[in-house]
């Protein structure tokens, strides 16, 4: 039986990405994403995790409040809360994070959508 687990959101970072490294040296970042639900409705808050090179790029360029496009898959994560109750969270494991805002100093990573960008030329 076929299955498909893919989500896409545009939202704003609720906090700066926090770069960490697993015990075997694999980098990852975690951040919250606020997705607007429309006028007079509260934002939907999502937990996002990135891994490896994407984690390092997100940590370097993304800041709290920036608008980003996130694409990835949903993953269930069981945990026990402070009261000892077993609960479950749903996280997005992102394989794409595209910054839609520019950093205050204008230093954003190049993308294929940028005029004059050539993926085969070294970054300046």
C-alpha positions in Angstrom: 0.0 0.0 0.0 1.3 3.4 -1.0 1.7 6.2 1.5 2.6 9.9 1.3 3.7 12.1 4.1 4.5 15.6 2.9 3.6 19.1 4.4 4.3 22.6 3.4 3.9 25.8 5.4 4.8 29.5 5.2 5.2 31.1 8.6 7.4 33.1 10.9 10.1 31.8 13.2 9.0 32.0 16.9 12.6 31.8 18.1 16.1 31.7 16.7 17.1 28.2 15.5 19.1 26.3 18.1 22.0 24.4 16.6 22.9 21.2 18.5 24.9 18.1 17.8 23.9 14.5 18.6 26.3 12.2 20.4 27.5 10.8 17.1 28.3 14.3 15.7 25.1 14.9 13.6 24.1 18.6 13.6 20.4 19.5 14.0 18.3 22.6 14.7 14.9 23.0 16.3 12.7 26.1 16.0 9.0 27.0 16.3 7.0 28.2 13.4 3.9 30.4 13.6 1.5 30.0 10.7 -1.2 32.7 10.3 -4.7 31.2 10.2 -6.5 34.3 9.0 -8.1 37.4 10.5 -9.2 37.1 14.2 -7.7 33.6 14.5 -4.7 32.6 16.6 -1.6 31.4 14.8 -0.9 27.7 14.6 2.4 26.9 16.2 4.5 24.1 14.8 7.8 22.5 15.9 10.4 22.1 13.1 13.6 20.1 13.1 16.3 20.2 10.5 19.3 18.0 10.1 22.9 18.0 8.7 23.8 20.8 6.2 20.3 22.3 6.3 20.6 22.6 10.0 23.8 24.5 9.7 22.4 26.8 7.0 19.2 27.5 9.0 21.2 28.3 12.1 23.5 30.7 10.2 20.8 32.7 8.2 17.4 32.4 10.0 16.3 34.6 12.8 13.3 35.0 15.0 10.5 36.7 13.2 11.7 35.9 9.7 9.2 34.5 7.2 10.1 31.1 5.8 8.8 28.4 3.6 9.1 24.9 5.2 8.6 21.6 3.5 9.0 18.2 5.1 7.3 15.3 6.7 5.3 14.8 9.9 6.7 12.7 12.7 5.1 11.6 15.9 7.2 12.1 19.1 6.0 10.5 22.4 7.0 12.2 25.6 6.1 12.4 29.3 5.0 15.8 30.6 6.0 17.3 34.0 3.0 15.6 35.7 4.1 12.2 34.5 1.3 11.9 31.8 2.3 10.3 28.5 1.7 12.6 25.6 2.5 12.9 21.9 3.7 15.8 19.8 3.8 16.1 16.1 6.9 17.6 14.6 7.9 18.6 11.1 11.2 17.1 9.9 12.1 19.6 7.3 14.0 18.8 4.1 13.5 22.4 2.7 13.6 25.7 4.5 13.6 28.8 2.3 14.0 32.2 3.8 11.5 34.6 2.4 12.8 37.7 4.3 16.2 39.2 4.2 18.5 39.4 7.2 18.8 43.0 8.5 22.3 43.3 6.9 20.9 41.9 3.6 23.0 38.7 3.9 20.8 35.9 2.7 21.9 32.7 1.0 21.5 32.7 -2.8 18.8 30.6 -4.3 17.9 29.5 -7.8 15.2 32.2 -7.9 17.8 35.0 -7.6 18.6 36.6 -11.0 22.1 35.8 -12.1 22.5 32.9 -9.6 24.5 30.0 -11.0 24.6 26.9 -8.9 27.9 25.9 -10.5 29.8 29.0 -9.6 31.4 29.5 -6.2 29.7 31.8 -3.7 31.3 35.2 -3.4 
